[in-house]
């Protein structure tokens, strides 16, 4: 059984040395709470906006929001840090635990691009390890993680939508006891039984990233969470900006994390999962599609076998006002997010037309070649 001492020693051992004794910035809101006459933060006494209190600085970690997410995740509030989306959580972890020019961050490829961007912009080495066939964790990830401060695994993975079983992630974390293993669960609400948050009590080196951008439909609000041991969270609190959660964002997030908001999210996820299944079936029925990867997220990635054809499909759909995504690291593959019923109907109609055109092109090309041979 893991002890708090294990947690503390690991977090302190892995963090940047200068942070161990660092006293976090003491904002006026942190130094004092309560009171009726607030003259300690150089705020403007006039509130000109419809949202009451927006003329005042917000709490660094709004208590009600922190408590609601902790309850939702099945954790204590001091195991939760609220961030400006999961992206800020990625950068905070690197800034807190990695010494520029010395330490290393490891992730998989293809995967979410901000692990690399955040590492490079912080002056930290980044090592990308290719997935094993079938998008399983490769042995080289275990090897590369031995001398890394952080190992990021996006699960479900973006852009593939594939899922690493919890058992494999636990095995990875246990194999790397002196490395923080960070599981990015941005899409976990689409397969909640696969969360690693339940393992935080047993694994001192485990960190989980979450967001309200996907299943909770708050991408524009920029609200995410880091879930970890109390001591990892305490270190991150030294580094995070004094006011990372704007008052309107906190209000929106608290409402979203109400009992009603959570039930609504779960109902919408069920609808999106059903639409995802239909999308997979329709894509598989198209002649131009060679492979459709099983997805545990709110998107599907498929292969048309040819990079030129994928770009052609991308362009033709864009001409119809339908935007999907291609990846240079995955030539021939295209990713489609699950939209509304109306949006998906437009997509299916456009894909059917494109599939018909693509089927005719080889026959037309063959006819042209035969005509050229006859003329010669």
C-alpha positions as CSV (number, residue, x, y, z in Angstrom):
1,X,0.0,0.0,0.0
2,X,1.4,3.4,-1.0
3,X,2.0,5.9,1.8
4,X,1.9,9.7,1.9
5,X,5.6,9.5,2.6
6,X,6.2,7.6,-0.7
7,X,4.2,10.3,-2.5
8,X,6.1,13.1,-0.8
9,X,9.5,11.7,-1.4
10,X,8.8,11.0,-5.0
11,X,7.4,14.4,-5.8
12,X,10.2,16.2,-4.0
13,X,12.8,14.0,-5.6
14,X,11.6,14.5,-9.1
15,X,10.8,18.2,-9.1
16,X,13.2,21.0,-10.1
17,X,15.5,21.6,-7.1
18,X,14.8,25.3,-6.9
19,X,11.1,24.6,-6.4
20,X,11.5,22.7,-3.2
21,X,11.8,25.8,-1.1
22,X,10.0,28.2,-3.4
23,X,7.2,30.1,-1.7
24,X,4.3,30.6,-4.2
25,X,3.3,34.1,-5.1
26,X,1.0,35.5,-2.4
27,X,-1.9,37.1,-4.2
28,X,-4.3,39.3,-2.2
29,X,-7.0,36.6,-2.7
30,X,-4.7,33.9,-1.3
31,X,-3.5,36.0,1.7
32,X,-7.0,36.9,2.9
33,X,-10.6,35.8,2.4
34,X,-13.9,36.9,3.7
35,X,-14.4,40.5,4.7
36,X,-16.9,43.0,3.3
37,X,-14.7,45.9,2.3
38,X,-12.0,44.8,-0.2
39,X,-9.2,47.3,-0.5
40,X,-6.3,44.9,-0.7
41,X,-6.0,44.0,-4.4
42,X,-6.1,47.3,-6.3
43,X,-9.4,46.3,-7.9
44,X,-11.9,48.7,-9.5
45,X,-15.0,49.1,-7.3
46,X,-17.3,49.6,-10.3
47,X,-18.9,46.4,-11.7
48,X,-19.9,47.3,-15.2
49,X,-20.6,43.8,-16.5
50,X,-23.8,41.8,-16.1
51,X,-21.9,39.1,-14.2
52,X,-21.8,40.1,-10.6
53,X,-18.3,40.1,-9.0
54,X,-16.3,40.1,-12.3
55,X,-14.6,43.3,-11.2
56,X,-12.9,41.3,-8.5
57,X,-10.0,38.8,-8.9
58,X,-11.1,35.2,-8.7
59,X,-9.8,32.6,-6.3
60,X,-6.7,30.8,-7.6
61,X,-8.6,27.5,-7.2
62,X,-12.3,28.1,-6.8
63,X,-13.4,25.9,-3.9
64,X,-16.8,25.0,-5.2
65,X,-15.5,24.0,-8.6
66,X,-12.6,22.0,-7.1
67,X,-15.0,20.2,-4.8
68,X,-17.5,19.3,-7.5
69,X,-14.8,17.9,-9.8
70,X,-13.2,16.0,-6.9
71,X,-16.6,14.4,-6.2
72,X,-17.2,13.6,-9.9
73,X,-13.7,12.0,-10.1
74,X,-14.0,10.2,-6.8
75,X,-11.0,12.0,-5.2
76,X,-10.2,14.4,-2.4
77,X,-10.2,18.1,-3.4
78,X,-6.5,18.4,-2.6
79,X,-5.8,15.9,-5.4
80,X,-7.3,18.2,-8.0
81,X,-5.8,21.3,-9.7
82,X,-7.9,23.4,-12.0
83,X,-6.1,24.6,-15.2
84,X,-6.9,26.5,-18.4
85,X,-7.6,23.3,-20.3
86,X,-5.5,20.2,-20.1
87,X,-2.9,22.0,-22.3
88,X,-1.9,24.1,-19.3
89,X,-1.6,21.0,-17.2
90,X,0.9,19.5,-19.7
91,X,3.0,22.7,-19.6
92,X,2.8,22.9,-15.8
93,X,4.1,19.4,-15.3
94,X,7.0,20.0,-17.6
95,X,7.9,23.4,-15.9
96,X,7.6,21.8,-12.5
97,X,9.5,18.6,-13.0
98,X,11.9,19.1,-15.9
99,X,15.2,21.0,-15.8
100,X,15.7,22.7,-19.2
101,X,18.7,21.3,-21.1
102,X,18.9,18.3,-18.8
103,X,15.7,16.4,-18.4
104,X,13.6,14.4,-21.0
105,X,9.9,14.0,-21.8
106,X,8.7,10.9,-23.6
107,X,5.5,10.2,-25.5
108,X,4.2,8.1,-28.4
109,X,3.7,8.9,-32.1
110,X,1.3,9.6,-33.6
111,X,-0.3,11.3,-30.6
112,X,-1.3,14.7,-29.3
113,X,1.1,17.3,-30.5
114,X,1.2,19.5,-27.4
115,X,3.5,17.2,-25.5
116,X,6.3,17.9,-27.9
117,X,5.5,21.6,-28.3
118,X,5.4,22.2,-24.6
119,X,8.6,20.3,-24.0
120,X,10.5,22.1,-26.8
121,X,9.3,25.5,-25.8
122,X,10.4,24.8,-22.2
123,X,13.9,23.7,-23.4
124,X,13.3,20.1,-22.5
125,X,14.3,17.1,-24.7
126,X,11.4,15.3,-26.3
127,X,11.6,11.6,-27.4
128,X,8.8,10.2,-29.6
129,X,8.3,6.5,-29.5
130,X,6.3,4.7,-32.3
131,X,3.4,2.6,-31.3
132,X,3.6,-1.1,-31.6
133,X,1.4,-2.8,-34.2
134,X,-2.3,-2.5,-33.2
135,X,-1.5,0.7,-31.2
136,X,-0.2,-1.2,-28.1
137,X,2.5,0.1,-25.8
138,X,5.9,-0.8,-27.3
139,X,8.8,-2.2,-25.3
140,X,10.9,0.9,-26.3
141,X,8.5,3.1,-24.3
142,X,9.6,1.2,-21.1
143,X,13.2,1.7,-22.1
144,X,12.9,5.4,-23.0
145,X,11.0,6.1,-19.8
146,X,13.7,4.8,-17.6
147,X,15.7,8.1,-17.7
148,X,12.7,10.4,-18.4
149,X,11.0,12.7,-15.9
150,X,7.6,12.5,-17.6
151,X,6.0,9.9,-19.9
152,X,2.7,11.0,-21.6
153,X,0.2,8.6,-22.8
154,X,-3.0,9.9,-24.4
155,X,-5.8,7.4,-23.7
156,X,-8.0,7.2,-25.7
157,X,-5.3,8.4,-28.2
158,X,-5.6,11.4,-30.4
159,X,-5.6,11.3,-33.4
160,X,-6.3,7.5,-33.6
161,X,-9.1,7.1,-31.1
162,X,-7.5,3.8,-30.0
163,X,-7.4,2.6,-26.4
164,X,-4.7,1.1,-24.2
165,X,-6.3,-1.2,-21.5
166,X,-6.0,-0.1,-17.9
167,X,-3.9,-3.2,-17.1
168,X,-1.2,-2.2,-19.6
169,X,-1.1,1.4,-18.2
170,X,-0.8,0.0,-14.6
171,X,2.1,-2.2,-15.8
172,X,3.8,0.8,-17.3
173,X,3.5,2.9,-14.2
174,X,4.8,0.1,-12.0
175,X,7.7,-0.5,-14.4
176,X,8.7,3.2,-14.1
177,X,8.5,4.0,-10.4
178,X,10.9,7.0,-10.7
179,X,9.1,8.6,-13.6
180,X,5.8,10.4,-13.6
181,X,3.5,8.6,-15.9
182,X,0.9,11.0,-17.2
183,X,-2.3,9.6,-18.7
184,X,-4.2,12.2,-20.8
185,X,-7.9,11.4,-20.4
186,X,-9.4,14.2,-22.5
187,X,-11.8,11.7,-24.1
188,X,-12.3,9.3,-21.1
189,X,-16.0,10.1,-20.8
190,X,-16.6,8.2,-24.0
191,X,-15.2,5.0,-22.2
192,X,-15.4,5.9,-18.5
193,X,-14.7,2.3,-17.4
194,X,-11.1,2.7,-18.7
195,X,-10.1,5.6,-16.4
196,X,-6.9,5.5,-14.5
197,X,-8.1,8.0,-11.8
198,X,-9.1,5.0,-9.6
199,X,-5.4,3.9,-9.5
200,X,-4.1,7.2,-8.0
201,X,-4.3,5.8,-4.5
202,X,-2.0,2.9,-5.4
203,X,0.5,4.5,-7.8
204,X,2.6,7.4,-6.4
205,X,4.0,8.3,-9.9
206,X,0.6,8.5,-11.7
207,X,-0.9,11.7,-12.9
208,X,-4.2,12.0,-14.9
209,X,-5.2,14.9,-17.1
210,X,-8.8,15.8,-17.7
211,X,-10.8,18.5,-19.5
212,X,-14.4,19.8,-19.9
213,X,-13.7,20.5,-23.6
214,X,-14.9,17.2,-25.1
215,X,-17.8,15.4,-23.5
216,X,-18.9,18.3,-21.4
217,X,-19.1,20.6,-24.4
218,X,-17.1,23.5,-22.9
219,X,-14.2,23.8,-25.4
220,X,-14.5,27.5,-25.6
221,X,-14.3,27.9,-21.8
222,X,-10.8,26.4,-21.4
223,X,-11.2,24.4,-18.2
224,X,-9.1,21.3,-17.4
225,X,-7.8,19.4,-14.4
226,X,-4.7,17.7,-13.1
227,X,-5.4,14.7,-10.9
228,X,-2.5,13.5,-8.8
229,X,-1.2,12.9,-5.3
230,X,-1.5,15.8,-2.8
231,X,2.2,16.5,-3.0
232,X,2.4,16.6,-6.8
233,X,-0.6,19.1,-6.7
234,X,1.2,21.2,-4.0
235,X,4.2,21.6,-6.3
236,X,2.1,22.5,-9.3
237,X,0.4,25.2,-7.2
238,X,3.7,26.8,-6.7
239,X,4.1,27.2,-10.5
240,X,0.6,27.9,-11.7
241,X,-0.4,31.6,-12.4
242,X,-2.2,33.4,-9.6
243,X,-5.6,33.6,-11.3
244,X,-5.8,30.7,-13.8
245,X,-9.6,30.3,-13.7
246,X,-11.7,33.3,-14.8
247,X,-14.9,33.9,-12.9
248,X,-17.2,33.2,-15.9
249,X,-15.4,29.9,-16.6
250,X,-15.7,28.8,-13.0
251,X,-19.5,29.6,-13.0
252,X,-20.0,27.7,-16.3
253,X,-17.9,24.7,-15.0
254,X,-19.7,24.5,-11.7
255,X,-23.1,24.5,-13.5
256,X,-21.8,21.8,-15.9
257,X,-20.6,19.6,-13.0
258,X,-24.0,19.7,-11.2
259,X,-26.0,16.5,-11.0
260,X,-28.1,17.7,-13.9
261,X,-25.1,18.7,-15.9
262,X,-23.4,15.3,-15.4
263,X,-26.6,13.4,-16.4
264,X,-26.9,15.6,-19.5
265,X,-23.3,14.9,-20.5
266,X,-23.8,11.2,-20.1
267,X,-26.9,11.3,-22.2
268,X,-25.2,13.2,-24.9
269,X,-22.2,10.9,-24.8
270,X,-24.6,8.0,-25.4
271,X,-25.9,9.8,-28.5
272,X,-22.4,10.6,-29.8
273,X,-21.2,7.0,-29.3
274,X,-24.2,5.8,-31.3
275,X,-23.4,8.2,-34.1
276,X,-19.8,7.1,-34.0
277,X,-20.8,3.5,-34.5
278,X,-23.0,4.6,-37.5
279,X,-20.1,6.6,-38.9
280,X,-17.8,3.5,-38.7
281,X,-20.4,1.4,-40.5
282,X,-20.9,3.9,-43.3
283,X,-17.2,4.5,-43.8
284,X,-16.6,0.8,-44.0
285,X,-19.2,0.5,-46.7
286,X,-17.4,3.0,-49.0
287,X,-15.2,1.6,-51.8
288,X,-12.6,4.3,-51.3
289,X,-12.0,3.4,-47.6
290,X,-9.4,0.7,-46.9
291,X,-9.5,0.6,-43.1
292,X,-11.5,2.2,-40.2
293,X,-9.8,2.1,-36.8
294,X,-12.0,1.2,-33.8
295,X,-12.5,4.3,-31.7
296,X,-13.2,5.0,-28.1
297,X,-13.6,8.7,-28.5
298,X,-15.8,11.3,-30.3
299,X,-14.0,10.9,-33.6
300,X,-13.1,8.2,-36.2
301,X,-9.9,7.9,-38.3
302,X,-9.9,6.0,-41.6
303,X,-7.5,5.2,-44.3
304,X,-8.1,5.7,-48.1
305,X,-4.7,4.1,-48.9
306,X,-3.3,7.1,-50.8
307,X,-2.0,10.4,-49.5
308,X,-3.0,12.2,-52.8
309,X,-6.5,10.8,-52.5
310,X,-6.9,11.8,-48.9
311,X,-5.9,15.4,-49.8
312,X,-8.4,15.3,-52.7
313,X,-11.2,14.2,-50.3
314,X,-10.2,16.8,-47.8
315,X,-10.3,19.5,-50.5
316,X,-13.6,18.4,-52.0
317,X,-15.3,18.2,-48.6
318,X,-14.0,21.7,-47.8
319,X,-15.6,23.0,-51.0
320,X,-18.9,21.8,-49.7
321,X,-18.3,23.5,-46.4
322,X,-17.4,20.3,-44.5
323,X,-14.1,20.4,-42.6
324,X,-12.3,17.2,-41.5
325,X,-8.6,16.7,-40.7
326,X,-5.6,15.1,-42.3
327,X,-2.2,14.4,-40.6
328,X,1.2,14.5,-42.2
329,X,2.4,11.8,-39.9
330,X,-0.4,9.5,-41.2
331,X,-0.4,9.8,-45.0
332,X,-3.7,8.5,-46.5
333,X,-5.6,8.8,-43.2
334,X,-8.4,11.2,-42.4
335,X,-10.1,12.1,-39.1
336,X,-13.8,13.0,-38.7
337,X,-15.3,14.4,-35.5
338,X,-18.8,13.3,-34.5
339,X,-21.2,16.2,-35.2
340,X,-24.9,16.8,-34.9
341,X,-27.4,14.6,-36.8
342,X,-27.8,17.3,-39.4
343,X,-24.0,17.7,-39.8
344,X,-23.6,13.9,-40.1
345,X,-26.3,13.7,-42.7
346,X,-24.5,16.3,-44.9
347,X,-21.3,14.4,-44.4
348,X,-22.8,11.1,-45.5
349,X,-24.3,12.7,-48.6
350,X,-21.0,14.3,-49.6
351,X,-19.0,11.1,-48.9
352,X,-21.4,9.0,-51.0
353,X,-20.9,11.4,-54.0
354,X,-17.1,11.4,-53.5
355,X,-17.1,7.6,-53.3
356,X,-18.9,7.4,-56.6
357,X,-16.5,9.8,-58.2
358,X,-13.5,7.9,-56.9
359,X,-14.9,4.6,-58.2
360,X,-15.3,6.1,-61.7
361,X,-11.8,7.6,-61.8
362,X,-9.9,4.3,-62.3
363,X,-12.2,3.2,-65.1
364,X,-11.8,6.6,-66.8
365,X,-8.0,6.4,-66.4
366,X,-8.0,2.9,-67.9
367,X,-10.1,4.0,-70.9
368,X,-7.8,6.9,-71.5
369,X,-4.7,4.6,-71.4
370,X,-6.4,2.2,-73.9
371,X,-7.2,5.1,-76.2
372,X,-3.6,6.2,-76.1
373,X,-2.3,2.7,-76.9
374,X,-4.7,2.4,-79.9
375,X,-3.6,5.8,-81.3
376,X,0.1,4.9,-80.9
